[in-house]
């Protein structure tokens, strides 16, 4: 998580950029993101070289082996004179990043002209990947060599001394996004990594899956899915499965081109070179995808409504509403193939809302598909960006029912304090949630007073398809014995006599 020291260093970098004349917060974020990406490319190359030294084989290089190519590496130019750094960045690094292809940066000829990377056999036309598409309109806007050097020095200090070895790039972006006045309205905050990983573990994606996040933001869920598959299957995957992994396995949509650029860069750093990352309003008529994906993972936007005329009619047929949190649930059901599974975050209002639209989508999940789990999360999980109470819904698309019993879990701790500081505590229910979910038969017979339990579908239907854990959880009241009224009065009289005696003694002393 972002600490006070890290905040101060980011704020210092931000101030240096503002002092240099860039005052649009979105532009500041974009420029910092490019620099963070460029540094990450060099880190990845260093890892490749370290692996090559141990194994004796060097895989695909990111940077060309020429002098010009090696000069583009962060580790090579970071300590140079500020004017040299600016020249390298403006004339080599940035154009090369925009021309990146197949996970490699292009080289330069002796005149300093960019040498385009040729098509690889069987991969013709792939230059129009997500990364290439969303970098087309990117611009290098750092105004002076001095400002650039200050930013590089600040980032290097931050990465070396504060976040070395930590998965903090998304958190850094999240903190910067908080400086945008529109961030709260757009709901653009990142799902914490440990929550994403819990949801991925619940669905347990495999190499043959196709995974989609139709509100992908910075592609956190896709990255967490990729990391899980690597951990579980890296030594078992076939060449065809690796090819699938590098491209069509991962799909994400968003309506913010900045987010799409971040997504493309983030996925490329995780060896996913050709993801399907598209500019698309997922709940609109623009999106006609149906029955395509085997896994959906998402934290869709909760706030606001959308234009009723633009909403896809298929979604309104399931839940006639303008509320995005309900429309996305209908969207998951449409986009999943039969047997496809979903884990998504919803605000608590989805679980108990009394409107026809709320009840319709809950009934759809329970009666026409298989609702497997409702995991209630504490309200501080998304602090300091939002204090809304949320839950994770886990379900499988069947189109023919299948809900027998629904598993409820009342999460009390996620490993961090539930205030704005979100400090690590070491107390987390997440390992217990994952273990119990994957051994669901053993939950039979657990009392409603316990942290997790099963509820029959019929009982849920009788309660208007209410999915709040407290609707079904029983609280154990321990009877407490109180003294009788006569005993209390006797005690009061004794106290009164002691007070009177004390006052009398005090009078004598005076």
LOMIGU-445020 format. One line per field, with one value per residue (C-alpha): residue number from 1; residue in one letter; x, y, z. Coordinates in steps of 0.25 Angstrom, whole numbers, plus 5000, padded with zeros to 4 digits. Layout:
N
n	(NUM / ...)
res	(A / ...)
px	(X / ...)
py	(Y / ...)
pz	(Z / ...)
***
This chain:
510
n	(1 / 2 / 3 / 4 / 5 / 6 / 7 / 8 / 9 / 10 / 11 / 12 / 13 / 14 / 15 / 16 / 17 / 18 / 19 / 20 / 21 / 22 / 23 / 24 / 25 / 26 / 27 / 28 / 29 / 30 / 31 / 32 / 33 / 34 / 35 / 36 / 37 / 38 / 39 / 40 / 41 / 42 / 43 / 44 / 45 / 46 / 47 / 48 / 49 / 50 / 51 / 52 / 53 / 54 / 55 / 56 / 57 / 58 / 59 / 60 / 61 / 62 / 63 / 64 / 65 / 66 / 67 / 68 / 69 / 70 / 71 / 72 / 73 / 74 / 75 / 76 / 77 / 78 / 79 / 80 / 81 / 82 / 83 / 84 / 85 / 86 / 87 / 88 / 89 / 90 / 91 / 92 / 93 / 94 / 95 / 96 / 97 / 98 / 99 / 100 / 101 / 102 / 103 / 104 / 105 / 106 / 107 / 108 / 109 / 110 / 111 / 112 / 113 / 114 / 115 / 116 / 117 / 118 / 119 / 120 / 121 / 122 / 123 / 124 / 125 / 126 / 127 / 128 / 129 / 130 / 131 / 132 / 133 / 134 / 135 / 136 / 137 / 138 / 139 / 140 / 141 / 142 / 143 / 144 / 145 / 146 / 147 / 148 / 149 / 150 / 151 / 152 / 153 / 154 / 155 / 156 / 157 / 158 / 159 / 160 / 161 / 162 / 163 / 164 / 165 / 166 / 167 / 168 / 169 / 170 / 171 / 172 / 173 / 174 / 175 / 176 / 177 / 178 / 179 / 180 / 181 / 182 / 183 / 184 / 185 / 186 / 187 / 188 / 189 / 190 / 191 / 192 / 193 / 194 / 195 / 196 / 197 / 198 / 199 / 200 / 201 / 202 / 203 / 204 / 205 / 206 / 207 / 208 / 209 / 210 / 211 / 212 / 213 / 214 / 215 / 216 / 217 / 218 / 219 / 220 / 221 / 222 / 223 / 224 / 225 / 226 / 227 / 228 / 229 / 230 / 231 / 232 / 233 / 234 / 235 / 236 / 237 / 238 / 239 / 240 / 241 / 242 / 243 / 244 / 245 / 246 / 247 / 248 / 249 / 250 / 251 / 252 / 253 / 254 / 255 / 256 / 257 / 258 / 259 / 260 / 261 / 262 / 263 / 264 / 265 / 266 / 267 / 268 / 269 / 270 / 271 / 272 / 273 / 274 / 275 / 276 / 277 / 278 / 279 / 280 / 281 / 282 / 283 / 284 / 285 / 286 / 287 / 288 / 289 / 290 / 291 / 292 / 293 / 294 / 295 / 296 / 297 / 298 / 299 / 300 / 301 / 302 / 303 / 304 / 305 / 306 / 307 / 308 / 309 / 310 / 311 / 312 / 313 / 314 / 315 / 316 / 317 / 318 / 319 / 320 / 321 / 322 / 323 / 324 / 325 / 326 / 327 / 328 / 329 / 330 / 331 / 332 / 333 / 334 / 335 / 336 / 337 / 338 / 339 / 340 / 341 / 342 / 343 / 344 / 345 / 346 / 347 / 348 / 349 / 350 / 351 / 352 / 353 / 354 / 355 / 356 / 357 / 358 / 359 / 360 / 361 / 362 / 363 / 364 / 365 / 366 / 367 / 368 / 369 / 370 / 371 / 372 / 373 / 374 / 375 / 376 / 377 / 378 / 379 / 380 / 381 / 382 / 383 / 384 / 385 / 386 / 387 / 388 / 389 / 390 / 391 / 392 / 393 / 394 / 395 / 396 / 397 / 398 / 399 / 400 / 401 / 402 / 403 / 404 / 405 / 406 / 407 / 408 / 409 / 410 / 411 / 412 / 413 / 414 / 415 / 416 / 417 / 418 / 419 / 420 / 421 / 422 / 423 / 424 / 425 / 426 / 427 / 428 / 429 / 430 / 431 / 432 / 433 / 434 / 435 / 436 / 437 / 438 / 439 / 440 / 441 / 442 / 443 / 444 / 445 / 446 / 447 / 448 / 449 / 450 / 451 / 452 / 453 / 454 / 455 / 456 / 457 / 458 / 459 / 460 / 461 / 462 / 463 / 464 / 465 / 466 / 467 / 468 / 469 / 470 / 471 / 472 / 473 / 474 / 475 / 476 / 477 / 478 / 479 / 480 / 481 / 482 / 483 / 484 / 485 / 486 / 487 / 488 / 489 / 490 / 491 / 492 / 493 / 494 / 495 / 496 / 497 / 498 / 499 / 500 / 501 / 502 / 503 / 504 / 505 / 506 / 507 / 508 / 509 / 510)
res	(X / X / X / X / X / X / X / X / X / X / X / X / X / X / X / X / X / X / X / X / X / X / X / X / X / X / X / X / X / X / X / X / X / X / X / X / X / X / X / X / X / X / X / X / X / X / X / X / X / X / X / X / X / X / X / X / X / X / X / X / X / X / X / X / X / X / X / X / X / X / X / X / X / X / X / X / X / X / X / X / X / X / X / X / X / X / X / X / X / X / X / X / X / X / X / X / X / X / X / X / X / X / X / X / X / X / X / X / X / X / X / X / X / X / X / X / X / X / X / X / X / X / X / X / X / X / X / X / X / X / X / X / X / X / X / X / X / X / X / X / X / X / X / X / X / X / X / X / X / X / X / X / X / X / X / X / X / X / X / X / X / X / X / X / X / X / X / X / X / X / X / X / X / X / X / X / X / X / X / X / X / X / X / X / X / X / X / X / X / X / X / X / X / X / X / X / X / X / X / X / X / X / X / X / X / X / X / X / X / X / X / X / X / X / X / X / X / X / X / X / X / X / X / X / X / X / X / X / X / X / X / X / X / X / X / X / X / X / X / X / X / X / X / X / X / X / X / X / X / X / X / X / X / X / X / X / X / X / X / X / X / X / X / X / X / X / X / X / X / X / X / X / X / X / X / X / X / X / X / X / X / X / X / X / X / X / X / X / X / X / X / X / X / X / X / X / X / X / X / X / X / X / X / X / X / X / X / X / X / X / X / X / X / X / X / X / X / X / X / X / X / X / X / X / X / X / X / X / X / X / X / X / X / X / X / X / X / X / X / X / X / X / X / X / X / X / X / X / X / X / X / X / X / X / X / X / X / X / X / X / X / X / X / X / X / X / X / X / X / X / X / X / X / X / X / X / X / X / X / X / X / X / X / X / X / X / X / X / X / X / X / X / X / X / X / X / X / X / X / X / X / X / X / X / X / X / X / X / X / X / X / X / X / X / X / X / X / X / X / X / X / X / X / X / X / X / X / X / X / X / X / X / X / X / X / X / X / X / X / X / X / X / X / X / X / X / X / X / X / X / X / X / X / X / X / X / X / X / X / X / X / X / X / X / X / X / X / X / X / X / X / X / X / X / X / X / X / X / X / X / X / X / X / X / X / X / X / X / X / X / X / X / X / X / X / X / X / X / X / X / X / X / X / X / X / X / X / X / X / X)
px	(5000 / 5004 / 5011 / 5013 / 5027 / 5024 / 5012 / 5022 / 5032 / 5021 / 5016 / 5030 / 5031 / 5017 / 5021 / 5034 / 5025 / 5016 / 5027 / 5032 / 5019 / 5010 / 4998 / 4987 / 4987 / 4983 / 4996 / 5004 / 4999 / 5001 / 5016 / 5019 / 5013 / 5022 / 5034 / 5030 / 5028 / 5041 / 5048 / 5040 / 5045 / 5059 / 5056 / 5050 / 5062 / 5071 / 5063 / 5064 / 5079 / 5080 / 5072 / 5081 / 5094 / 5088 / 5082 / 5092 / 5081 / 5076 / 5062 / 5056 / 5062 / 5054 / 5065 / 5074 / 5088 / 5093 / 5100 / 5087 / 5078 / 5086 / 5086 / 5071 / 5071 / 5068 / 5080 / 5089 / 5084 / 5079 / 5092 / 5096 / 5096 / 5081 / 5083 / 5088 / 5076 / 5066 / 5072 / 5072 / 5057 / 5052 / 5059 / 5061 / 5053 / 5039 / 5039 / 5044 / 5033 / 5022 / 5028 / 5029 / 5025 / 5025 / 5030 / 5042 / 5047 / 5052 / 5066 / 5072 / 5081 / 5094 / 5086 / 5077 / 5065 / 5056 / 5057 / 5043 / 5042 / 5038 / 5026 / 5029 / 5025 / 5010 / 5008 / 5007 / 4998 / 5000 / 5006 / 4992 / 4992 / 4985 / 4998 / 5001 / 4987 / 4987 / 5001 / 4998 / 4993 / 5003 / 5013 / 5025 / 5022 / 5033 / 5037 / 5052 / 5064 / 5064 / 5050 / 5052 / 5065 / 5057 / 5046 / 5056 / 5064 / 5051 / 5045 / 5059 / 5059 / 5045 / 5047 / 5061 / 5058 / 5043 / 5036 / 5047 / 5042 / 5027 / 5015 / 5013 / 5012 / 4997 / 4997 / 5005 / 4996 / 4984 / 4990 / 4993 / 4978 / 4973 / 4979 / 4969 / 4956 / 4948 / 4953 / 4942 / 4931 / 4937 / 4939 / 4954 / 4960 / 4968 / 4964 / 4974 / 4983 / 4980 / 4965 / 4968 / 4976 / 4965 / 4955 / 4965 / 4968 / 4953 / 4951 / 4964 / 4966 / 4973 / 4982 / 4970 / 4961 / 4957 / 4957 / 4950 / 4949 / 4939 / 4942 / 4957 / 4963 / 4978 / 4976 / 4978 / 4969 / 4975 / 4989 / 4986 / 4979 / 4992 / 5001 / 4992 / 4993 / 5008 / 5009 / 5000 / 5003 / 5016 / 5024 / 5012 / 5007 / 5008 / 5013 / 4999 / 4995 / 5006 / 5002 / 4988 / 4993 / 5001 / 4989 / 4974 / 4973 / 4972 / 4961 / 4958 / 4949 / 4949 / 4944 / 4956 / 4968 / 4978 / 4973 / 4975 / 4989 / 4992 / 4985 / 4993 / 5007 / 5003 / 5000 / 5012 / 5021 / 5014 / 5018 / 5004 / 5007 / 4994 / 4982 / 4969 / 4968 / 4958 / 4951 / 4937 / 4925 / 4922 / 4907 / 4903 / 4898 / 4913 / 4916 / 4909 / 4918 / 4910 / 4915 / 4929 / 4937 / 4939 / 4943 / 4939 / 4946 / 4942 / 4940 / 4930 / 4927 / 4916 / 4913 / 4903 / 4894 / 4896 / 4888 / 4875 / 4875 / 4889 / 4887 / 4887 / 4873 / 4878 / 4882 / 4869 / 4862 / 4868 / 4868 / 4861 / 4870 / 4880 / 4889 / 4902 / 4904 / 4892 / 4894 / 4908 / 4903 / 4893 / 4905 / 4914 / 4903 / 4902 / 4917 / 4920 / 4919 / 4910 / 4918 / 4926 / 4928 / 4929 / 4934 / 4930 / 4930 / 4916 / 4912 / 4903 / 4891 / 4891 / 4889 / 4876 / 4871 / 4855 / 4853 / 4848 / 4861 / 4869 / 4860 / 4860 / 4875 / 4876 / 4865 / 4872 / 4885 / 4878 / 4867 / 4873 / 4888 / 4896 / 4899 / 4910 / 4915 / 4913 / 4925 / 4922 / 4934 / 4936 / 4934 / 4948 / 4954 / 4954 / 4958 / 4963 / 4957 / 4943 / 4936 / 4925 / 4921 / 4923 / 4922 / 4928 / 4918 / 4922 / 4913 / 4913 / 4905 / 4896 / 4883 / 4876 / 4877 / 4886 / 4886 / 4883 / 4890 / 4897 / 4910 / 4911 / 4923 / 4924 / 4938 / 4943 / 4958 / 4966 / 4980 / 4979 / 4973 / 4960 / 4963 / 4968 / 4983 / 4981 / 4993 / 4996 / 4991 / 4994 / 4979 / 4972 / 4960 / 4965 / 4972 / 4960 / 4951 / 4959 / 4960 / 4946 / 4940 / 4948 / 4943 / 4929 / 4923 / 4930 / 4921 / 4909 / 4904 / 4911 / 4902 / 4897 / 4905 / 4918 / 4926 / 4921 / 4909 / 4900 / 4886 / 4876 / 4871 / 4856 / 4859 / 4866 / 4854 / 4844 / 4852 / 4850 / 4864 / 4871 / 4886 / 4891 / 4898 / 4891 / 4878 / 4882 / 4892 / 4888 / 4894 / 4896 / 4891 / 4898 / 4888 / 4894 / 4889 / 4886 / 4884 / 4870 / 4863 / 4864 / 4879 / 4882 / 4873 / 4880 / 4894 / 4890 / 4885 / 4899 / 4906 / 4897 / 4900 / 4915 / 4914 / 4907 / 4917 / 4928 / 4922 / 4920 / 4934 / 4938 / 4929 / 4936 / 4950 / 4945)
py	(5000 / 5015 / 5020 / 5034 / 5034 / 5029 / 5039 / 5050 / 5046 / 5045 / 5059 / 5064 / 5058 / 5064 / 5078 / 5077 / 5074 / 5085 / 5095 / 5091 / 5096 / 5083 / 5087 / 5077 / 5065 / 5055 / 5059 / 5058 / 5044 / 5040 / 5045 / 5038 / 5025 / 5025 / 5027 / 5016 / 5007 / 5010 / 5007 / 4994 / 4989 / 4990 / 4983 / 4972 / 4971 / 4970 / 4958 / 4952 / 4954 / 4948 / 4936 / 4934 / 4935 / 4923 / 4915 / 4918 / 4922 / 4936 / 4937 / 4949 / 4962 / 4975 / 4984 / 4983 / 4979 / 4991 / 5003 / 5011 / 5000 / 4999 / 5014 / 5013 / 5005 / 5012 / 5007 / 5012 / 5027 / 5030 / 5035 / 5043 / 5058 / 5064 / 5069 / 5055 / 5048 / 5057 / 5055 / 5040 / 5040 / 5049 / 5044 / 5029 / 5024 / 5030 / 5027 / 5013 / 5010 / 5015 / 5005 / 4994 / 4980 / 4966 / 4971 / 4977 / 4991 / 4995 / 4999 / 5011 / 5013 / 5021 / 5034 / 5032 / 5027 / 5017 / 5003 / 4997 / 4982 / 4973 / 4964 / 4950 / 4938 / 4935 / 4948 / 4958 / 4970 / 4968 / 4982 / 4987 / 4981 / 4988 / 4994 / 5000 / 5005 / 5012 / 5018 / 5024 / 5037 / 5037 / 5049 / 5052 / 5065 / 5067 / 5081 / 5082 / 5074 / 5079 / 5075 / 5061 / 5059 / 5062 / 5052 / 5041 / 5044 / 5044 / 5031 / 5024 / 5028 / 5023 / 5010 / 5007 / 5011 / 5010 / 5000 / 4990 / 4976 / 4981 / 4980 / 4995 / 5000 / 4999 / 5006 / 5017 / 5020 / 5019 / 5029 / 5038 / 5036 / 5041 / 5055 / 5056 / 5063 / 5054 / 5041 / 5040 / 5042 / 5032 / 5021 / 5019 / 5012 / 5000 / 4987 / 4983 / 4972 / 4963 / 4964 / 4961 / 4949 / 4943 / 4944 / 4938 / 4927 / 4924 / 4922 / 4915 / 4919 / 4908 / 4910 / 4907 / 4918 / 4931 / 4942 / 4955 / 4968 / 4977 / 4988 / 4986 / 4999 / 4996 / 4981 / 4977 / 4965 / 4960 / 4961 / 4954 / 4943 / 4942 / 4941 / 4930 / 4922 / 4923 / 4919 / 4906 / 4902 / 4908 / 4895 / 4887 / 4897 / 4893 / 4902 / 4904 / 4908 / 4918 / 4924 / 4925 / 4931 / 4942 / 4947 / 4943 / 4937 / 4951 / 4962 / 4975 / 4987 / 5001 / 5015 / 5022 / 5022 / 5026 / 5013 / 5005 / 5010 / 5006 / 4992 / 4990 / 4993 / 4985 / 4973 / 4974 / 4974 / 4961 / 4954 / 4956 / 4962 / 4962 / 4963 / 4968 / 4982 / 4990 / 5004 / 4999 / 5003 / 4989 / 4991 / 4999 / 4994 / 4995 / 4982 / 4970 / 4959 / 4947 / 4933 / 4935 / 4935 / 4924 / 4933 / 4947 / 4955 / 4969 / 4981 / 4988 / 5003 / 5005 / 5020 / 5027 / 5022 / 5021 / 5027 / 5018 / 5019 / 5013 / 5001 / 4988 / 4983 / 4969 / 4974 / 4982 / 4969 / 4963 / 4975 / 4988 / 4998 / 5009 / 5005 / 5000 / 4990 / 4982 / 4984 / 4978 / 4965 / 4963 / 4966 / 4955 / 4945 / 4949 / 4949 / 4936 / 4922 / 4911 / 4906 / 4919 / 4925 / 4939 / 4945 / 4960 / 4971 / 4977 / 4988 / 4983 / 4990 / 4979 / 4968 / 4974 / 4985 / 4984 / 4990 / 4981 / 4982 / 4978 / 4966 / 4962 / 4960 / 4953 / 4944 / 4941 / 4937 / 4928 / 4922 / 4921 / 4919 / 4914 / 4924 / 4918 / 4928 / 4942 / 4947 / 4959 / 4968 / 4979 / 4993 / 4998 / 4989 / 5000 / 5011 / 5022 / 5023 / 5018 / 5014 / 5006 / 4992 / 4982 / 4967 / 4957 / 4948 / 4935 / 4928 / 4919 / 4921 / 4909 / 4915 / 4904 / 4906 / 4898 / 4906 / 4896 / 4903 / 4917 / 4918 / 4931 / 4936 / 4948 / 4953 / 4961 / 4964 / 4964 / 4966 / 4981 / 4991 / 4996 / 5011 / 5021 / 5017 / 5002 / 4997 / 4982 / 4974 / 4960 / 4956 / 4951 / 4942 / 4941 / 4927 / 4922 / 4927 / 4920 / 4907 / 4906 / 4909 / 4898 / 4888 / 4893 / 4879 / 4880 / 4893 / 4884 / 4885 / 4897 / 4906 / 4919 / 4925 / 4922 / 4931 / 4922 / 4914 / 4908 / 4913 / 4906 / 4912 / 4911 / 4919 / 4930 / 4930 / 4932 / 4944 / 4951 / 4946 / 4955 / 4951 / 4959 / 4950 / 4956 / 4952 / 4937 / 4938 / 4935 / 4943 / 4935 / 4943 / 4939 / 4942 / 4951 / 4950 / 4964 / 4966 / 4968 / 4981 / 4979 / 4976 / 4989 / 4997 / 4991 / 4994 / 5009 / 5011 / 5006 / 5015 / 5027 / 5023 / 5023 / 5037 / 5043 / 5037 / 5043 / 5057 / 5057 / 5054 / 5065 / 5075 / 5071 / 5074 / 5088)
pz	(5000 / 4998 / 5011 / 5015 / 5010 / 4996 / 4995 / 4999 / 4988 / 4977 / 4981 / 4980 / 4965 / 4962 / 4967 / 4959 / 4946 / 4950 / 4952 / 4938 / 4932 / 4931 / 4939 / 4933 / 4943 / 4932 / 4924 / 4937 / 4939 / 4925 / 4924 / 4937 / 4933 / 4920 / 4928 / 4938 / 4926 / 4920 / 4933 / 4935 / 4921 / 4925 / 4938 / 4930 / 4921 / 4933 / 4938 / 4924 / 4924 / 4938 / 4934 / 4922 / 4931 / 4939 / 4927 / 4916 / 4907 / 4904 / 4899 / 4892 / 4894 / 4897 / 4893 / 4881 / 4883 / 4875 / 4883 / 4879 / 4884 / 4898 / 4900 / 4901 / 4914 / 4927 / 4934 / 4923 / 4922 / 4936 / 4941 / 4928 / 4927 / 4926 / 4912 / 4907 / 4915 / 4908 / 4894 / 4896 / 4901 / 4891 / 4879 / 4882 / 4894 / 4891 / 4876 / 4879 / 4889 / 4879 / 4869 / 4878 / 4872 / 4877 / 4890 / 4884 / 4882 / 4868 / 4865 / 4858 / 4846 / 4846 / 4842 / 4854 / 4846 / 4852 / 4846 / 4846 / 4852 / 4840 / 4841 / 4846 / 4837 / 4840 / 4849 / 4837 / 4841 / 4856 / 4857 / 4860 / 4874 / 4885 / 4890 / 4876 / 4875 / 4888 / 4886 / 4873 / 4879 / 4890 / 4891 / 4899 / 4906 / 4917 / 4914 / 4918 / 4921 / 4935 / 4938 / 4932 / 4940 / 4953 / 4949 / 4946 / 4959 / 4967 / 4961 / 4962 / 4977 / 4979 / 4972 / 4978 / 4993 / 4995 / 4986 / 4982 / 4979 / 4982 / 4973 / 4974 / 4960 / 4960 / 4974 / 4969 / 4957 / 4966 / 4976 / 4964 / 4959 / 4972 / 4968 / 4957 / 4960 / 4952 / 4958 / 4968 / 4958 / 4948 / 4959 / 4954 / 4966 / 4965 / 4972 / 4983 / 4978 / 4989 / 4986 / 4971 / 4975 / 4984 / 4973 / 4963 / 4972 / 4974 / 4959 / 4957 / 4942 / 4933 / 4920 / 4911 / 4917 / 4910 / 4921 / 4920 / 4928 / 4922 / 4931 / 4931 / 4936 / 4937 / 4934 / 4948 / 4948 / 4934 / 4940 / 4953 / 4944 / 4936 / 4949 / 4954 / 4941 / 4941 / 4955 / 4953 / 4939 / 4934 / 4933 / 4927 / 4916 / 4901 / 4890 / 4886 / 4900 / 4901 / 4888 / 4893 / 4906 / 4898 / 4891 / 4891 / 4905 / 4910 / 4907 / 4913 / 4910 / 4915 / 4911 / 4915 / 4905 / 4916 / 4923 / 4911 / 4909 / 4923 / 4921 / 4908 / 4915 / 4927 / 4920 / 4911 / 4923 / 4927 / 4913 / 4908 / 4895 / 4887 / 4897 / 4891 / 4898 / 4892 / 4894 / 4896 / 4905 / 4910 / 4913 / 4900 / 4887 / 4882 / 4889 / 4883 / 4889 / 4893 / 4899 / 4896 / 4909 / 4919 / 4931 / 4934 / 4945 / 4948 / 4958 / 4949 / 4952 / 4963 / 4961 / 4952 / 4941 / 4926 / 4915 / 4914 / 4899 / 4897 / 4906 / 4899 / 4898 / 4902 / 4916 / 4918 / 4916 / 4928 / 4937 / 4932 / 4938 / 4936 / 4948 / 4943 / 4954 / 4950 / 4935 / 4937 / 4944 / 4932 / 4923 / 4929 / 4927 / 4912 / 4910 / 4916 / 4909 / 4915 / 4927 / 4928 / 4942 / 4948 / 4960 / 4961 / 4972 / 4974 / 4984 / 4995 / 4989 / 4979 / 4989 / 4996 / 4987 / 4986 / 4972 / 4961 / 4954 / 4966 / 4969 / 4954 / 4953 / 4966 / 4962 / 4949 / 4956 / 4966 / 4957 / 4943 / 4946 / 4957 / 4968 / 4976 / 4986 / 4993 / 5000 / 5008 / 5010 / 5020 / 5016 / 5017 / 5006 / 4996 / 5005 / 5004 / 4990 / 4994 / 5007 / 5000 / 5006 / 4995 / 4993 / 4983 / 4975 / 4969 / 4959 / 4947 / 4934 / 4931 / 4925 / 4932 / 4947 / 4956 / 4969 / 4980 / 4992 / 4992 / 5001 / 5009 / 5016 / 5025 / 5023 / 5035 / 5031 / 5018 / 5024 / 5026 / 5035 / 5030 / 5032 / 5021 / 5025 / 5021 / 5029 / 5029 / 5041 / 5037 / 5040 / 5028 / 5025 / 5010 / 5012 / 5019 / 5008 / 4997 / 5005 / 5009 / 4995 / 4989 / 4999 / 4999 / 5002 / 5016 / 5019 / 5020 / 5034 / 5038 / 5048 / 5043 / 5055 / 5048 / 5038 / 5026 / 5023 / 5012 / 5010 / 5002 / 4989 / 4994 / 5006 / 4998 / 4988 / 5000 / 5004 / 4991 / 4986 / 4997 / 4997 / 5009 / 5019 / 5031 / 5026 / 5028 / 5039 / 5053 / 5065 / 5078 / 5089 / 5102 / 5114 / 5124 / 5139 / 5145 / 5160 / 5165 / 5167 / 5182 / 5182 / 5174 / 5183 / 5195 / 5189 / 5186 / 5201 / 5206 / 5196 / 5201 / 5216 / 5213 / 5206 / 5218 / 5227 / 5219 / 5219 / 5234 / 5236 / 5227 / 5234 / 5248 / 5242 / 5237)
***
